[in-house]
Amino acid sequence: MKAAIRRLIESSWQGRGLLSTALWPLSWPYQQLIKLCQRYYERFPALRYTAPVPVIVVGNLTVGGTGKTPLVLWLTTQLQARGLRPAIILRGYGGNSKFWPRLVTRKSTAELLGDEAILLSRRARVPVAVGPNRKQDIERLLAKTDCNIIIADDGLQHLALKASVEVGVVDGQRRFGNGRCLPAGPLRESAVRWPTLDFRVCNGGQPEGDEWAMTLRPEGCFRVADGTPSFTWQQLEGRVIHAVAGIGHPQRFFSQLSAHGVILYPHAFRDHHKYSAEDIVFTDDNPVIMTEKDAVKCQDLASENVHYLRVSAKLDERLADRIVEKINTFPIL
């Protein structure tokens, strides 16, 4: 029942229909709380933590998947190519660790630190610190690693951390929905914040104004159980599969497969869903394809017939040049 209500509310966020309008009065106290926090840090700027190294915050204004994680991975690679030593911090949503902050290690699990932390550590191969307190995350990284620049995965609304550069990403198809804040719309804060960000990225769709275009490029499929290659992107075309996604916007994953000529049975779960073996077992022998973020939680559950699709963000590398130029005068350890 709760899942059905949640889907109904989220479906109303693209328009200003009856349900969204009925929820609109609840958005007012939420907006006032956001404004109160903003004014608090404007009045007492000294309370904001300024790290001794540059901090690039990558975030979004809306709930749901916008492609933030692939963008963080792309930016990490770009910074490394320019001679920097990046590390990543994030909240670790879904993790059940009893103490924070935590550095991701080979023994870390998605259950302990959250699925995104494990995915970022495996793909980026840079230090990753997890915890709700960004100041403590950064201090742990600086004490334990030789990083000289931090990428904060999410955090545009984490005002206690002062960013050197703010990068926003928006879903090019859904944009800002009906323009209303939670729960009447998808916005975490007013869209008037968007043009104030240092750089704006549009994932799919048509970029507006000075937004940088981003697309997700499929790299092929890998077995969830052991990470070995299974299908190329070309080999998936025309196949019948079960598509499994427990991410912020599952439809993007399903649409990407369908557009490639894949015949699929879609199975959508809530973002950060905790999987059981029954979730990925079906009565036929058709392959099961899931997202890479889902795969980090299913390694011990999956048969050889369960695979994940790896994707990478594609952007103009001049965006990375511009970001580095902006932080170039910042003191680096």
C-alpha positions as CSV (number, residue, x, y, z in Angstrom):
1,M,0.0,0.0,0.0
2,K,2.8,2.4,0.9
3,A,4.6,1.8,-2.3
4,A,1.4,2.4,-4.3
5,I,0.8,5.7,-2.6
6,R,4.4,6.7,-3.1
7,R,4.2,5.9,-6.9
8,L,0.9,7.9,-7.1
9,I,2.4,10.9,-5.5
10,E,5.5,10.8,-7.6
11,S,3.5,10.5,-10.8
12,S,1.7,13.7,-9.9
13,W,4.9,15.7,-9.8
14,Q,5.1,16.3,-13.5
15,G,1.9,18.3,-13.5
16,R,-0.2,20.5,-11.2
17,G,-3.2,18.3,-11.0
18,L,-5.6,17.6,-8.1
19,L,-3.2,15.5,-6.0
20,S,-0.3,17.9,-6.3
21,T,-2.5,20.9,-5.5
22,A,-4.0,19.1,-2.5
23,L,-0.4,18.5,-1.2
24,W,0.8,22.0,-2.0
25,P,-0.1,23.5,1.5
26,L,2.3,20.9,3.0
27,S,5.1,22.3,0.8
28,W,4.9,25.7,2.5
29,P,6.4,24.7,5.9
30,Y,9.1,22.6,4.1
31,Q,10.1,25.7,2.0
32,Q,10.2,27.9,5.1
33,L,12.5,25.4,6.8
34,I,14.9,25.4,3.9
35,K,14.8,29.3,3.8
36,L,15.4,29.4,7.5
37,C,18.5,27.2,7.2
38,Q,19.8,29.3,4.3
39,R,19.4,32.5,6.2
40,Y,21.0,31.0,9.3
41,Y,24.2,30.3,7.5
42,E,24.1,33.6,5.6
43,R,24.0,35.3,9.0
44,F,26.6,33.1,10.6
45,P,29.0,32.2,7.7
46,A,31.8,31.3,10.2
47,L,29.7,28.2,11.2
48,R,30.2,26.7,7.8
49,Y,33.1,24.3,7.5
50,T,35.8,25.3,5.0
51,A,38.1,22.4,4.2
52,P,41.8,23.0,3.7
53,V,41.5,21.5,0.2
54,P,39.1,22.3,-2.6
55,V,35.6,20.7,-2.4
56,I,33.5,20.1,-5.5
57,V,29.9,19.4,-4.6
58,V,27.9,17.4,-7.2
59,G,24.2,17.4,-6.5
60,N,20.7,18.0,-7.7
61,L,17.6,20.0,-6.8
62,T,15.1,17.2,-7.2
63,V,14.6,13.8,-5.6
64,G,15.0,10.7,-7.7
65,G,17.8,9.7,-10.0
66,T,19.3,12.3,-12.2
67,G,22.6,10.6,-13.1
68,K,24.6,12.1,-10.2
69,T,26.7,9.0,-9.6
70,P,27.9,8.6,-13.2
71,L,28.8,12.3,-13.2
72,V,30.9,11.9,-10.0
73,L,32.7,8.9,-11.6
74,W,33.4,10.9,-14.8
75,L,34.7,13.9,-12.8
76,T,36.9,11.7,-10.7
77,T,38.6,10.3,-13.8
78,Q,39.0,13.8,-15.3
79,L,40.6,15.2,-12.2
80,Q,43.1,12.3,-12.1
81,A,44.0,12.9,-15.7
82,R,44.9,16.4,-14.7
83,G,47.3,15.3,-12.0
84,L,45.0,15.7,-9.0
85,R,44.4,13.1,-6.3
86,P,40.6,13.1,-5.7
87,A,38.6,11.4,-2.9
88,I,34.9,11.1,-2.5
89,I,32.5,11.7,0.4
90,L,28.9,10.8,0.6
91,R,26.1,10.2,3.1
92,G,25.9,6.4,2.8
93,Y,22.1,6.3,2.6
94,G,20.9,2.8,3.5
95,G,24.0,1.8,5.4
96,N,23.5,0.5,9.0
97,S,27.0,1.2,10.4
98,K,27.0,1.9,14.2
99,F,29.7,4.6,13.9
100,W,30.8,7.2,11.3
101,P,32.7,8.2,9.4
102,R,33.9,5.1,7.6
103,L,36.4,4.6,4.8
104,V,35.3,2.1,2.2
105,T,37.6,-1.0,2.1
106,R,37.5,-4.3,0.1
107,K,35.6,-5.9,3.0
108,S,33.0,-3.1,3.2
109,T,29.4,-4.1,2.2
110,A,26.4,-2.3,0.9
111,E,24.5,-3.3,4.0
112,L,27.0,-1.6,6.2
113,L,27.8,1.6,4.1
114,G,25.1,1.8,1.4
115,D,25.1,0.7,-2.2
116,E,26.4,4.0,-3.7
117,A,29.5,4.0,-1.5
118,I,30.5,0.5,-2.7
119,L,29.8,1.3,-6.3
120,L,31.8,4.5,-6.2
121,S,34.8,2.8,-4.5
122,R,34.8,-0.1,-7.0
123,R,34.5,2.0,-10.1
124,A,36.5,5.1,-9.1
125,R,39.3,3.3,-7.2
126,V,39.9,6.4,-5.1
127,P,39.5,6.8,-1.3
128,V,35.8,7.0,-0.3
129,A,34.6,8.3,3.1
130,V,31.0,7.7,4.2
131,G,29.1,9.4,6.9
132,P,26.4,12.1,7.7
133,N,28.9,14.7,8.9
134,R,30.8,16.0,5.9
135,K,33.4,17.8,8.1
136,Q,34.3,14.5,9.8
137,D,34.4,12.7,6.4
138,I,36.9,15.1,5.0
139,E,39.0,15.2,8.1
140,R,39.2,11.4,8.1
141,L,40.3,11.4,4.4
142,L,43.0,14.0,5.0
143,A,44.3,12.1,8.0
144,K,44.4,8.7,6.3
145,T,45.1,9.4,2.6
146,D,47.1,11.8,0.4
147,C,44.1,13.2,-1.4
148,N,44.2,16.9,-2.4
149,I,40.7,17.5,-3.6
150,I,37.3,16.3,-2.5
151,I,34.2,15.4,-4.5
152,A,31.0,15.5,-2.4
153,D,28.4,13.2,-3.9
154,D,25.2,15.1,-3.1
155,G,25.3,18.0,-0.7
156,L,23.8,21.1,-2.4
157,Q,21.4,21.2,0.5
158,H,24.1,20.5,3.1
159,L,24.8,24.1,3.9
160,A,27.2,23.4,6.8
161,L,29.9,22.6,4.2
162,K,31.3,25.4,2.1
163,A,31.8,24.3,-1.4
164,S,34.6,25.6,-3.7
165,V,32.6,24.6,-6.7
166,E,28.9,23.6,-7.0
167,V,27.9,21.4,-9.9
168,G,24.2,20.6,-10.4
169,V,22.7,17.8,-12.6
170,V,19.2,17.7,-13.8
171,D,17.2,14.9,-15.7
172,G,16.8,16.4,-19.2
173,Q,13.4,14.7,-19.6
174,R,11.7,15.5,-16.3
175,R,13.6,18.7,-15.5
176,F,12.1,20.2,-12.4
177,G,8.7,18.6,-12.8
178,N,5.8,20.9,-11.8
179,G,8.2,23.3,-10.1
180,R,6.8,22.6,-6.6
181,C,8.8,21.6,-3.5
182,L,8.2,18.3,-1.6
183,P,5.7,16.8,-1.2
184,A,3.6,18.5,-3.9
185,G,6.5,18.3,-6.3
186,P,10.0,16.8,-6.8
187,L,12.1,19.8,-5.6
188,R,14.3,19.7,-2.6
189,E,14.5,23.4,-2.7
190,S,13.3,26.2,-5.0
191,A,14.5,26.0,-8.7
192,V,15.7,29.6,-8.3
193,R,18.9,28.0,-7.0
194,W,19.6,26.4,-10.3
195,P,21.1,29.5,-12.2
196,T,23.2,30.3,-9.1
197,L,25.3,27.1,-9.4
198,D,28.8,27.3,-10.9
199,F,28.1,24.6,-13.5
200,R,24.9,23.0,-14.6
201,V,24.7,19.6,-16.3
202,C,21.7,18.2,-18.3
203,N,21.5,14.4,-18.4
204,G,19.7,13.5,-21.6
205,G,17.1,15.7,-23.3
206,Q,18.0,19.1,-24.7
207,P,20.3,21.3,-22.5
208,E,19.0,24.8,-21.8
209,G,21.1,28.0,-21.8
210,D,24.6,27.3,-20.7
211,E,24.0,23.7,-19.4
212,W,26.5,21.1,-20.3
213,A,25.1,18.0,-22.1
214,M,25.6,14.6,-20.6
215,T,24.6,11.2,-21.9
216,L,25.0,7.7,-20.4
217,R,27.0,5.3,-22.6
218,P,26.5,1.6,-22.1
219,E,29.7,-0.4,-21.8
220,G,28.4,-3.9,-21.7
221,C,27.1,-6.5,-19.2
222,F,28.9,-8.3,-16.4
223,R,27.9,-11.3,-14.2
224,V,26.7,-10.1,-10.8
225,A,28.2,-13.1,-9.0
226,D,31.8,-12.6,-10.1
227,G,32.0,-9.4,-12.2
228,T,33.2,-11.2,-15.4
229,P,32.0,-9.9,-18.8
230,S,28.9,-11.6,-20.2
231,F,27.2,-9.7,-23.0
232,T,28.3,-6.8,-25.1
233,W,25.9,-4.0,-25.6
234,Q,25.4,-5.1,-29.2
235,Q,24.7,-8.7,-28.2
236,L,21.7,-7.5,-26.1
237,E,19.8,-6.2,-29.1
238,G,16.7,-8.2,-29.8
239,R,17.0,-10.4,-26.6
240,V,14.1,-11.0,-24.2
241,I,15.2,-10.2,-20.6
242,H,14.0,-9.4,-17.1
243,A,15.1,-5.8,-16.4
244,V,15.5,-5.1,-12.6
245,A,16.0,-1.6,-11.2
246,G,15.9,-0.3,-7.7
247,I,17.1,3.3,-8.4
248,G,15.7,6.8,-8.2
249,H,14.3,6.7,-11.8
250,P,13.9,3.1,-13.0
251,Q,12.2,4.1,-16.2
252,R,15.4,5.7,-17.6
253,F,17.0,2.3,-17.3
254,F,14.1,0.5,-18.9
255,S,13.8,3.1,-21.7
256,Q,17.5,2.7,-22.5
257,L,17.1,-1.0,-23.0
258,S,13.9,-0.7,-25.0
259,A,15.4,1.9,-27.3
260,H,18.2,-0.6,-28.1
261,G,15.7,-3.2,-29.2
262,V,15.6,-5.2,-26.1
263,I,12.3,-6.9,-25.3
264,L,12.0,-6.7,-21.6
265,Y,9.9,-7.5,-18.6
266,P,10.4,-4.6,-16.2
267,H,10.7,-5.0,-12.5
268,A,10.9,-1.7,-10.6
269,F,11.8,-1.4,-6.9
270,R,12.2,1.5,-4.6
271,D,15.5,3.3,-4.6
272,H,18.1,1.6,-2.3
273,H,15.8,-1.5,-2.2
274,K,17.2,-4.4,0.0
275,Y,17.0,-7.4,-2.3
276,S,16.2,-11.0,-1.5
277,A,16.9,-14.0,-3.8
278,E,13.2,-14.1,-4.7
279,D,13.4,-10.6,-6.3
280,I,15.7,-11.8,-9.0
281,V,14.5,-15.3,-9.6
282,F,11.9,-15.9,-12.4
283,T,10.1,-18.9,-13.9
284,D,11.8,-18.7,-17.3
285,D,15.4,-18.9,-18.4
286,N,15.6,-15.4,-19.8
287,P,18.6,-13.3,-18.6
288,V,18.2,-10.9,-15.7
289,I,19.8,-7.5,-16.3
290,M,20.0,-5.0,-13.4
291,T,21.8,-1.7,-12.8
292,E,25.3,-1.7,-11.4
293,K,24.1,0.0,-8.2
294,D,21.7,-2.9,-7.7
295,A,24.4,-5.4,-8.4
296,V,26.6,-4.5,-5.4
297,K,23.8,-5.7,-3.2
298,C,23.1,-8.9,-5.0
299,Q,26.5,-10.5,-5.4
300,D,25.7,-13.3,-2.9
301,L,22.2,-13.8,-4.2
302,A,22.7,-14.0,-7.9
303,S,23.0,-17.0,-10.2
304,E,25.1,-17.0,-13.4
305,N,22.0,-15.8,-15.3
306,V,21.9,-12.5,-13.5
307,H,24.0,-9.6,-15.0
308,Y,24.4,-5.9,-14.6
309,L,24.7,-3.2,-17.3
310,R,27.7,-0.9,-16.8
311,V,27.2,2.7,-18.1
312,S,29.6,5.7,-18.1
313,A,28.8,9.4,-18.4
314,K,29.9,11.1,-21.6
315,L,30.5,14.9,-21.4
316,D,32.6,17.6,-23.1
317,E,36.0,17.5,-21.3
318,R,36.1,21.3,-21.4
319,L,33.7,21.2,-18.4
320,A,36.5,19.5,-16.4
321,D,38.9,22.2,-17.6
322,R,36.6,24.9,-16.5
323,I,36.1,23.3,-13.0
324,V,39.9,23.0,-12.6
325,E,40.4,26.6,-13.7
326,K,37.9,27.7,-11.0
327,I,39.8,25.9,-8.2
328,N,43.3,26.5,-9.6
329,T,44.0,29.3,-7.2
330,F,42.8,27.4,-4.2
331,P,45.6,26.2,-1.8
332,I,46.1,22.4,-2.2
333,L,47.8,20.3,0.3
